[in-house]
Amino acid sequence: MLKKTFSILLLFSLIFTTVTVQADEVEDRKWEDEIIYSLIVDRFYNGNSENDFEVNMKDINSYNGGDFAGIEKRLDYLRDMGFTVIQLSSIFENEDGGYHGQWITDYYSPEQHFGTMKEFNKLVKAAHDKGIKIILEFPVLPNYSNTDIQDAAKWWVENTEIDGYKIPNVKSRSIEFWKQFIEIMKQENENFYVSAQDKVLSDTDMKALYSAGFDGVSTISLVQPLRDAFSNTNKSAQSLLELTKENSDLSGIQEVFFDNKDTTRFTRDMVESGAFPGSSWKLALTYLYTQPSVPVIFYATEIAVNGGEAPENIPLMNFRTDEELIDFITDLGKVRQEQPALTRGSMDILHEDNGLIAFKRQYESDTVVVVINNTDVDQNFIIPASDLEDEKELRGLLGTDLVRSDNGEYKIFIDREGMEIYKLTDKSGINVWFIIALFAVFGSFILFMYIAWKRGKNRIPE
């Protein structure tokens, strides 16, 4: 009976004390809802040794063996971390030594080191079966005409089920060319995603690209402000917050990243400034996953890989590492996917003080508050209820923190180098039924003890 009594107590505890923040269903998944994982095909995972000719894993300037089969074998790894799109480096046939995909010799054939057309289509289908989209980097080379480029791009849309293109050197052709290019792609697939990227794109450039029909734009302009703000503690993020908010007002999707194949690894900045990469990456990724633009994670970020200029920044992926950062990215991905305010909402800055950041994301009736303490001390600060709503509470989505409005204020406490994503909800109040249940169980336990004592007493011989 004692065991039964404790079972009842546990049951009541689960029923009456478990209060969860419900995930808001994201209807009709759109491109702004995605989380992109960008990888170099040759440097990710070797899944088929039969295409390993001229492979030398000891030479960073040679093919290292990654292929389509390897990516397929790691789809669960990427899906479980919350990635919804995989962006592949150029996969087209290349000159000898073109492991990076930039020395294209034939747009109509996949590079033999990566696999066959059959293996590529198998990868795309397997990804789609797991809810993951595939986009290809499509470099535009000057030894090819406008018609050549358009025909080749159209061929891949017709003969595969890829979901989009990333154009890495978009300024190499005119806006008029891109208008026609995008029209052709959309005629084949109206949901086909076309994203523009170049090393430097001004606001004028980006507006022109959106007007030409590009769905997304990616530029290096936000990279340095992002890295400056999070490479070490106690650094003002005011300019970053303002730039982020300005960019959120643009008419199309913007993709944001900390590093890619054209930059040194962000981990290098942290190491050089004396910061601990594990903590700094968590702070930086919290911001990346909660700001308005689509986050792009370069492969091996989840293991905080270090590296300087290319090719040092694109080593062969190591899957045998500590999983703490991987688990954190998984949690961030889950929160971002479940809260439409983080993918579609407006952004309002609530607080910034030398690394202590708070901002609000709001979509319709859904409100999320992000707090990042990129300082070396614990912090207390107040968010006036007028900036949110009074008589509500902020419930932590990463942890278990709960902050209720008190006299028109939300008093926030956040650990040094800590972070939390809060959902604004109605106050839960006192759980009367739980209190009644506790008394009932406690009373049953007292009764049980009394009966057990009475029976034991009656068994004692006189």
PyMOL commands that set and color helices and strands:
alter all, ss='L'
color gray80, all
select helices_A, chain A and resi 2-17+31-33+41-43+49-51+68-73+75-80+117-129+146-159+170-172+175-188+203-212+220-230+238-248+266-273+277-290+301-303+324-338+341-344+385-387+432-459
alter helices_A, ss='H'
color red, helices_A
select strands_A, chain A and resi 36-39+85-88+92-94+104-110+133-137+164-167+193-198+216-219+253-256+294-298+346-353+356-363+366-373+379-384+392-396+402-404+409-414+418-426
alter strands_A, ss='S'
color yellow, strands_A
deselect
rebuild
show_as cartoon
